[in-house]
Amino acid sequence: MNKHKIELTRNRHNTSGLTLDDVRLIKLLLGEKDELKEQLKKLSNQKIAEKFNVNRRTIDRIQSGETYSDIIA
């Protein structure tokens, strides 16, 4: 049964077009993404505003597209 399971896994990898290195990199990126999400929770609009010496509402308006909507990051 284990041998059969390994063959199915190999087939799935082959049909996806991903190499083992690709999958390793994807897993690393997903882990980093989760870590960044936690860090970003601490980065409030208020803190961004303070960094640029503007009002928090300015950052809110940029975020919502109310201002500077023609600028692409």
N, C-alpha and C positions, 0 to 999 in steps of 0.2 A: 504494500500500500504506500509506503514512503517513497519508493522509486516512482510510482505513478504520479504522486503529488509533485515531486521534483520536476518531472517531465512537463506537467501542466504549467508549472511556474515558468519554466524555460520558454515554453511556447508563448505565454502571455508576454514575456519580455521581448521576444523576437518580433511579435506582431506590432508592438508599440513603437518600434524603431528606436528605442532608448538603449544606450549602452549601460553597463553596470556603473561606469563612472558618471554618466548622466544622472542616473537614479541616486547615486551617492550625493552629487551636487544638489539635486532637487531636495533631498532630505535635509541637507545642511541649510539650504535657503529657507525651507519651511520652519526649521528650528529658529533661525535668525529672525524670521518674520514674527514668530510668536514672541520672541524676546523684545523686538522693536515695538510691538504693540504695547507691551507693558511699559516700556520707556516713554512712549508717546502719550500714554495716559497721564503722565506727569507733566507733559508739555502743554499747558493750557494756552488759550488765546491771550490771556492776561500776561503770561510770561513772554510770549512772542511780542506783544505790544511793548512791554517794558524793554525788551532787547532793542527795539527799533525806536524807542522813545515816542510812541504814538498812543492814542487812546485804544482801549480794547475793542470798542465799537468799529474802529477802522479795520481791525483784523477780522471781525465778524462780517463786515460788508465785503471784504475781499473773498472770504471763505464762501459766502453765499452767492457771489457773482454780481452783487449789487454794484460794486465798483471794480475797475480794472478787469472786467470780464474778457477784454480783448487780449490780455497778456496770458501766454501759455507757459507753464513751468517746464 
